[in-house]
Amino acid sequence: MRIILATFIVLLSVAVFASEGDQRGSLYISKFDPNVSWEGNPTGATPDSVFAIVLDGKIKVQISKNDDAKIDDLELGKKHSVAIYLEERKVESFYFRFENFACDKLWLYHKEMYGTWVLRESSFSCKRE
């Protein structure tokens, strides 16, 4: 009986772990607004700048006033790194975990006035799928 119970607990643990590993998150990166003030921006960025966003050291997307991006299939349980470049110069970097947010869809956007980037829960949906 103990062997059956132990086997059941192991199988249940594997099933729970596997289902957690199957859940994925998304990161939306919005294009920026060239029509707002860039006066306080210390990075040297202008409304015509193009930023490169590098996620986990391998996924690279370009963001500008014309281009936004969505990165899917991100592991929810992993610590993700973000590096933001302007003309090959790193202007910001940070780490995040989905578990620190209520959503599995996060939104990264640029605050043009201050030259900073903000990561927050997506306004589309805060439901874990």
Secondary structure, DSSP 8 states (H G I E B T S, - for coil): -HHHHHHHHHHHHHHHHHHHHH-EEEEEE----TTS--TT-TT---TT--EEEEETTTEEEEE-SS--EEEEEEETTSEEEEEEEETTEEEEEEEEEGGGSS-SEEEEEEETTTTEEEEEE-SS-----
